């Protein structure tokens, strides 16, 4: 299975026909420069081309009212003055004689992508569409959006394929207020305390949904500009991933981000994030507020209150160790095989590899400060994380297990998401060594999930070691290292209270040295108090999503 790419030049064939400062940034070049960048980077040839289709009336009516659909149907026949007048009833949007056709193509492209993925024709994919959709509401166009292709795709998938749970991750500078429809909706967006468009009270962190949908609408409002990788990774590890497991335009940056997204879908190694110095105070305030607002709905949140890869030095030191050490033949053979694998990684002949062996001489031999590895060793229901720091000859051991949340599926998952991933990203290793002992107690599905998550580190350079009596895992390990989707862990039960407490104690102890482990800022509690006061006296209660 490959990666689908859906694109049709027809969606560039509408534009603003009058002067409107608010809408002048929505131009056909948003699509053309993006697709040209994909071609120039050789990515279109690596993708599976899927044709677009128009969404039917029945598709559109999954989300929109019949009155609104009938009104939009009339726009191809309107004069310029009629189009201007029709536009005035909506916010920050414009209409064109061809926009109805393009909006149907945009929604239909999303449905084509759903069908392609759900029927197994492709593993994943991207649809390049215009107009966008996530701001449009049931009976209103908004924010350049006519038909909400995101919400239509979610409802279509639930209806046609019987899906019970759909997660929408809205990564856009604006809050996608039209997207929270019968799904778990996660949006991080520029907010600036309700000063940034669309300036809605329901874009704040405490709009969590209502009735049966309470907890299924997660807003992460950024209240200052210039958020960095550390800020996003912090939210990614401490809010989005735990919840997901449990239950204007810049014509320069836009094509770059689309190309990197397609490369990720194709399974290319992710670039190493630079300058991870921990989230800023404003990001910590948002993180703390979001976790506090949702702690009653999600078990995983209940506890809420560039380096060089010196391979030549690596080989020299290991060989020197072998000559001096009184190692037996099995250990020598193991190290020889590991050296061969790492040499292939250094030459970019392979991205990752695995080896079955009887002994693990890694802990002794890797204490040399030759490069920056991250070693995760699973044994006896424990997960030991070892980081080798070039400023110190000491090993840092972060023991977990029953003491730190690995005694059950959700506990283990929380340990990985709230501790291992933030530590891994901030440490920025050059190589990940993942060791599985025969007594690890970790099921195959959890092992595949862990392997997939760690592939995001070290540009995918991952070396897996396992004991020979763990051979059955070899049948599924290659697919994990190749980036295939890991099996679902299904709905996870609440973690044991003692595991959660142990994880939190460890996180609190380490967060002074590892900034990505922080989940609250100095003034976060004051922010919560002020928000509660605002809710009490506000004349405009939040409009919440219902699931």
C-alpha positions, 0 to 999 in steps of 0.5 A: 500500500502506498500514499494517496495524493489527490489534486485537481487544477480545476480547484484553482479556477476561482478568485476574488473579483472585487476589492476586499482586504480581508479576503485578498490573501485567499488566492489560487497560488495557495494550491499551485505553488504547493503542487509545484513544490511536490513535483520539484521534490519528486514526491508526486511520482512516489504517491498514488494518484487518486482522481477527484469527484464532486460531492453529491447533495446527499454528501453535503447534507450530512453536515449542512442544511438544505436551505444553505445548499440550495442558496449556494447552488444559485451562485453560478448564475449570479451577477457580480453585484448579486455575488457581492450582496450574497457574500455580505451575509457571511463572514470573511469569505467571498463567492465566485461563479465557479466556487460552488463547483470547486467546493463540491470537488474539495468535499468529494476529494476528501471522500475519495481519500476516505474511501481509498484508505478505508478500503485498503487501496492506500495506507494514508494520503493527502488531499490538496483542496480549495476552497478549505472547509473547517470554518464553514458551519451548518448554514453559513460560509465562513473563513474562505470555507463553503462546504465543511469537507472535514466534517463531511468526511468524518460523518461519511466515514462513520456512516459508511464504514461504521466507525465509532471514533474519529479524531480530527487534529486541526493544525491551523493558525485559526480555530476551525469552529465548524469541525467539532461534529460527532468526533473527538476534535482537537485544535491548537490555534492562535487566540491571544485572549480572544483578540485574534480571528475568529475572536470566538469565546468558544475557541478558549480551552474551557469550551469542552463540549456538552452533554454526551459530547463533554470532553470531546472538544479540545481547544489549545489556545495560543495566547502569544505569537511565535510559538516554537517546536518545544511548545507544540511538542509539549502539547503533542506529548502531554495532551494530544497523544494521551487522549488519542490513545485513550479514547493568512497564508504564507506562500513560502512556508505552505508548500514546504510544510505540505512537502514535509507532510507528504514525506512523513506519510510516505514514511521518510524519516522526520528531520531532527527538531532543533533548539528544543529548550522547553515550552515558553511560559504562555504555552505552559499556561495553555497546556495547564488550562487544557489539561485541567479543563479535561481531567474529568473526562479523560483518565490519562489526564486525571493526574493533571494539576544539532549534534554530530554523529561521529561514527568513526569514533564509535567504531574505534572505541568499540573495537578498542573495547573488544581488544581489551575486554575478556569477552566470550565468542557470543558477545564478540559475534553480537558486537560484530553484527551490531557494528555491521548494522550501524555501518550501513546506517551511517552510509544511508544504506538502511534506515533501521535494523534489528538483531536477535542475540543471546547477550546484551553487552550494550550497557557497558560498552555504550558508556563511552561518550562517542555520540548521542544514543537513547537506549530503551530496555524493556524487561521484567515489566520495566522500561529503563531509559538510558541517555548518554550525555557528552558533558558527563560520563555518568549514565542517567537511569530512568527506571519504570515498571510497576513503580512508574506505570507499566503494569497495564496497557494504559499505564505503559502508554502513559509512561511512553507518552508523558516521559519517554517521548518528551525526554527523547525529543529534548535529548535529540539522540543520533541513534535509538537503541531499543532492547526487548528482553524475553521477560519484558511482559509487553504485548506485541501490539504495545511493542509495535506502537512503541517502535513506531513512536520512537521512529520519529527520533534520530531521523528514524535511525533505530536499532532493535535488539531482542533475545533469541527466545523472542523470535516470534516478534520477528514476524511483525518487527520489520513492518513496524520498522518500515513504518506500517501502522501498528495494530490498535490497542483498542479502548484502554481502561483507566490506569491504576492510581498508584501507577499514575502517582508514581509517574507524576512523582518521577516527572516532577523530579525530572522536570527541572532538568528536562523542560519538555516534561513541564506541564504547568507555568508559574501563573497557570492557576491564576489564569484558571481563577480569572477564567472561572470569574469570567464564566460566572459574570459573562453575558455570552456563555460559550457555544459548545460542541455536542457529540 
